[in-house]
């Protein structure tokens, strides 16, 4: 239902606008991007602290993210874009001893990936340069696992999935011909569930875009 509403909103400016479209502002495109992802809280720490309270959790909150996109530009201002997004892998570690002197160690990782459908709005500043804004829905999967040792190995894993909001801002520059570049900051909200804990993940990316003409 949400995706249908997004499609309607994206198509509305095209249906309401008559005679103002130009071929160079329309068409299919694809893009590939890479950058750095960051999260405020690694979900594995939430899992660890719930099962083994009292031990400090040290996490690596940044990773390498990437996305592969395809979309349709209705006019110079509005497009609809679908993407596969890999937000990377975030890791954690913990160690200590219990009251009786028993050693405790743990390590874990969270992998986040999914598919997004976004309305992309463009504000041209010059014929080649412009600002971007996007909002859409992200269908995510979180692969959460923790390995611990406390007198023996302990393995825990969880793989929730769900839908959440994503939005972002950026700039774009047309190099000429069919090629353009983008730089964007995008946020994917509330990744995780009540077991893993929830966190937002940000992606700062640079992309190359190819337009089919």
Kinemage of the C-alpha trace (Angstrom):
@kinemage 1
@onewidth
@group {chain A} dominant
@subgroup {mainchain}
@vectorlist {calphas} color= white
{ca unk a 1} P 0.000 0.000 0.000
{ca unk a 2} L 2.808 2.429 0.850
{ca unk a 3} L 4.613 1.733 -2.437
{ca unk a 4} L 1.392 2.401 -4.396
{ca unk a 5} L 1.026 5.758 -2.641
{ca unk a 6} L 4.634 6.649 -3.458
{ca unk a 7} L 4.080 5.782 -7.119
{ca unk a 8} L 1.006 8.008 -7.214
{ca unk a 9} L 2.809 10.954 -5.615
{ca unk a 10} L 5.725 10.579 -8.020
{ca unk a 11} L 3.460 10.393 -11.059
{ca unk a 12} L 1.120 13.237 -10.043
{ca unk a 13} L 3.348 16.117 -11.242
{ca unk a 14} L 3.598 14.416 -14.637
{ca unk a 15} L -0.172 14.007 -14.963
{ca unk a 16} L -0.837 17.600 -13.902
{ca unk a 17} L 1.786 19.135 -16.151
{ca unk a 18} L 0.872 19.439 -19.864
{ca unk a 19} L 3.179 20.360 -22.667
{ca unk a 20} L 6.140 21.114 -20.393
{ca unk a 21} L 8.153 17.930 -20.703
{ca unk a 22} L 11.283 17.611 -22.783
{ca unk a 23} L 12.943 14.421 -23.949
{ca unk a 24} L 16.255 15.278 -22.298
{ca unk a 25} L 14.524 15.457 -18.888
{ca unk a 26} L 12.927 12.023 -19.137
{ca unk a 27} L 14.046 8.424 -19.277
{ca unk a 28} L 15.566 5.464 -17.508
{ca unk a 29} L 18.840 5.558 -15.642
{ca unk a 30} L 21.012 3.378 -13.422
{ca unk a 31} L 23.686 4.154 -10.882
{ca unk a 32} L 26.259 2.572 -8.606
{ca unk a 33} L 27.592 4.146 -5.436
{ca unk a 34} L 29.956 3.480 -2.562
{ca unk a 35} L 30.659 5.269 0.698
{ca unk a 36} L 30.805 5.114 4.474
{ca unk a 37} L 27.966 3.968 6.711
{ca unk a 38} L 27.575 4.870 10.378
{ca unk a 39} L 25.218 3.754 13.139
{ca unk a 40} L 24.599 5.186 16.592
{ca unk a 41} L 24.260 1.759 18.212
{ca unk a 42} L 25.327 -1.687 17.076
{ca unk a 43} L 22.459 -4.075 17.741
{ca unk a 44} L 24.809 -6.845 18.949
{ca unk a 45} L 25.625 -4.701 22.000
{ca unk a 46} L 21.946 -4.647 22.902
{ca unk a 47} L 21.804 -8.440 22.616
{ca unk a 48} L 24.970 -8.868 24.670
{ca unk a 49} L 23.943 -6.475 27.422
{ca unk a 50} L 20.560 -8.147 27.721
{ca unk a 51} L 22.047 -11.655 28.110
{ca unk a 52} L 25.277 -10.759 29.920
{ca unk a 53} L 24.691 -7.509 31.846
{ca unk a 54} L 27.552 -5.690 33.516
{ca unk a 55} L 30.203 -6.122 30.827
{ca unk a 56} L 31.399 -3.172 28.709
{ca unk a 57} L 30.672 -3.378 24.998
{ca unk a 58} L 33.080 -1.867 22.476
{ca unk a 59} L 31.788 -1.492 18.954
{ca unk a 60} L 32.917 -0.413 15.515
{ca unk a 61} L 30.176 1.985 14.441
{ca unk a 62} L 31.378 2.635 10.865
{ca unk a 63} L 31.579 0.393 7.816
{ca unk a 64} L 31.683 0.484 4.021
{ca unk a 65} L 28.308 0.770 2.313
{ca unk a 66} L 27.247 0.481 -1.314
{ca unk a 67} L 24.133 0.665 -3.453
{ca unk a 68} L 22.964 -0.273 -6.934
{ca unk a 69} L 20.080 1.823 -8.256
{ca unk a 70} L 17.742 2.066 -11.203
{ca unk a 71} L 15.050 4.616 -11.848
{ca unk a 72} L 12.900 6.640 -14.178
{ca unk a 73} L 13.108 10.432 -14.506
{ca unk a 74} L 9.629 11.844 -15.249
{ca unk a 75} L 10.917 15.394 -15.815
{ca unk a 76} L 13.763 17.626 -14.623
{ca unk a 77} L 12.277 17.738 -11.105
{ca unk a 78} L 10.816 14.319 -10.204
{ca unk a 79} L 11.988 10.715 -10.501
{ca unk a 80} L 11.235 7.334 -8.963
{ca unk a 81} L 14.159 5.134 -7.932
{ca unk a 82} L 14.581 1.560 -6.654
{ca unk a 83} L 17.854 0.439 -5.050
{ca unk a 84} L 19.578 -2.516 -3.499
{ca unk a 85} L 21.487 -1.160 -0.501
{ca unk a 86} L 24.242 -2.892 1.485
{ca unk a 87} L 24.962 -0.868 4.623
{ca unk a 88} L 27.986 -2.958 5.604
{ca unk a 89} L 29.025 -4.874 8.692
{ca unk a 90} L 29.286 -3.493 12.234
{ca unk a 91} L 31.222 -5.407 14.887
{ca unk a 92} L 31.450 -5.504 18.673
{ca unk a 93} L 33.612 -7.102 21.353
{ca unk a 94} L 33.519 -7.532 25.126
{ca unk a 95} L 35.558 -9.258 27.817
{ca unk a 96} L 35.833 -9.523 31.583
{ca unk a 97} L 35.562 -11.938 34.495
{ca unk a 98} L 32.697 -13.093 36.676
{ca unk a 99} L 32.877 -12.934 40.487
{ca unk a 100} L 34.355 -16.414 40.695
{ca unk a 101} L 37.155 -15.476 38.309
{ca unk a 102} L 35.677 -17.225 35.260
{ca unk a 103} L 36.816 -15.426 32.088
{ca unk a 104} L 34.235 -14.065 29.693
{ca unk a 105} L 34.734 -12.971 26.064
{ca unk a 106} L 32.281 -12.151 23.310
{ca unk a 107} L 32.291 -10.851 19.755
{ca unk a 108} L 29.500 -10.129 17.338
{ca unk a 109} L 28.539 -8.581 14.045
{ca unk a 110} L 25.553 -7.002 12.372
{ca unk a 111} L 25.053 -6.967 8.598
{ca unk a 112} L 22.351 -4.690 7.197
{ca unk a 113} L 21.010 -4.821 3.639
{ca unk a 114} L 17.744 -4.338 1.792
{ca unk a 115} L 15.738 -2.716 -0.991
{ca unk a 116} L 14.446 0.847 -1.110
{ca unk a 117} L 11.871 2.629 -3.272
{ca unk a 118} L 12.262 6.426 -3.233
{ca unk a 119} L 10.791 9.532 -4.761
{ca unk a 120} L 13.767 11.669 -5.852
{ca unk a 121} L 13.221 15.420 -6.148
{ca unk a 122} L 15.727 17.577 -8.051
{ca unk a 123} L 16.172 21.352 -7.808
{ca unk a 124} L 18.278 22.575 -10.776
{ca unk a 125} L 20.732 25.353 -9.855
{ca unk a 126} L 22.615 25.536 -13.159
{ca unk a 127} L 22.105 23.512 -16.367
{ca unk a 128} L 24.556 20.887 -15.035
{ca unk a 129} L 24.425 21.254 -11.229
{ca unk a 130} L 21.521 20.689 -8.860
{ca unk a 131} L 20.371 19.700 -5.377
{ca unk a 132} L 18.626 16.413 -4.532
{ca unk a 133} L 16.151 15.269 -1.918
{ca unk a 134} L 14.622 11.819 -1.466
{ca unk a 135} L 12.110 9.997 0.711
{ca unk a 136} L 10.901 6.421 0.539
{ca unk a 137} L 10.509 2.990 2.100
{ca unk a 138} L 13.373 0.629 2.986
{ca unk a 139} L 12.739 -3.124 3.212
{ca unk a 140} L 15.650 -4.225 5.414
{ca unk a 141} L 17.165 -7.441 6.751
{ca unk a 142} L 19.449 -7.456 9.793
{ca unk a 143} L 21.799 -10.438 10.200
{ca unk a 144} L 22.750 -10.270 13.895
{ca unk a 145} L 25.056 -12.834 15.539
{ca unk a 146} L 27.049 -13.044 18.763
{ca unk a 147} L 29.651 -15.606 19.860
{ca unk a 148} L 30.587 -15.786 23.541
{ca unk a 149} L 32.750 -17.976 25.760
{ca unk a 150} L 31.865 -18.584 29.407
{ca unk a 151} L 33.146 -21.973 30.466
{ca unk a 152} L 32.208 -23.095 26.955
{ca unk a 153} L 31.091 -21.643 23.635
{ca unk a 154} L 27.759 -19.802 23.386
{ca unk a 155} L 26.223 -18.864 20.021
{ca unk a 156} L 23.299 -16.486 19.520
{ca unk a 157} L 21.798 -15.281 16.239
{ca unk a 158} L 18.785 -13.393 15.007
{ca unk a 159} L 17.714 -12.301 11.522
{ca unk a 160} L 14.776 -9.891 11.697
{ca unk a 161} L 13.405 -7.961 8.731
{ca unk a 162} L 10.953 -5.112 8.328
{ca unk a 163} L 10.011 -1.863 6.629
{ca unk a 164} L 11.170 1.592 7.667
{ca unk a 165} L 11.482 5.134 6.373
{ca unk a 166} L 14.526 6.331 4.471
{ca unk a 167} L 15.298 9.888 3.391
{ca unk a 168} L 18.269 11.922 2.224
{ca unk a 169} L 19.769 15.022 0.645
{ca unk a 170} L 22.573 15.545 -1.847
{ca unk a 171} L 23.897 17.215 -4.956
{ca unk a 172} L 24.325 16.071 -8.552
{ca unk a 173} L 26.473 17.149 -11.491
{ca unk a 174} L 26.073 16.178 -15.138
{ca unk a 175} L 29.460 15.501 -16.721
{ca unk a 176} L 28.059 15.521 -20.228
{ca unk a 177} L 26.566 12.955 -22.539
{ca unk a 178} L 24.925 10.178 -20.547
{ca unk a 179} L 27.095 10.368 -17.412
{ca unk a 180} L 26.531 12.180 -14.132
{ca unk a 181} L 27.744 12.006 -10.527
{ca unk a 182} L 26.031 12.381 -7.165
{ca unk a 183} L 27.057 12.898 -3.539
{ca unk a 184} L 24.388 12.056 -0.940
{ca unk a 185} L 23.688 11.656 2.750
{ca unk a 186} L 20.922 9.114 3.358
{ca unk a 187} L 19.374 7.877 6.615
{ca unk a 188} L 17.677 4.505 7.115
{ca unk a 189} L 15.568 4.574 10.273
{ca unk a 190} L 14.808 2.044 13.024
{ca unk a 191} L 16.729 -1.021 11.843
{ca unk a 192} L 16.201 -3.971 14.192
{ca unk a 193} L 13.524 -5.227 16.590
{ca unk a 194} L 12.856 -5.549 20.325
{ca unk a 195} L 15.322 -8.454 20.598
{ca unk a 196} L 18.280 -6.900 18.783
{ca unk a 197} L 17.541 -3.280 19.621
{ca unk a 198} L 16.842 -0.591 17.038
{ca unk a 199} L 19.197 1.937 15.454
{ca unk a 200} L 19.354 4.374 12.559
{ca unk a 201} L 22.028 3.859 9.905
{ca unk a 202} L 23.440 6.741 7.831
{ca unk a 203} L 25.173 6.348 4.463
{ca unk a 204} L 27.391 9.016 2.898
{ca unk a 205} L 27.957 7.946 -0.705
{ca unk a 206} L 29.345 9.015 -4.061
{ca unk a 207} L 27.614 7.582 -7.156
{ca unk a 208} L 28.068 7.439 -10.901
{ca unk a 209} L 24.828 7.641 -12.886
{ca unk a 210} L 24.289 6.485 -16.486
{ca unk a 211} L 21.224 7.741 -18.360
{ca unk a 212} L 19.757 5.696 -21.231
{ca unk a 213} L 18.926 7.890 -24.230
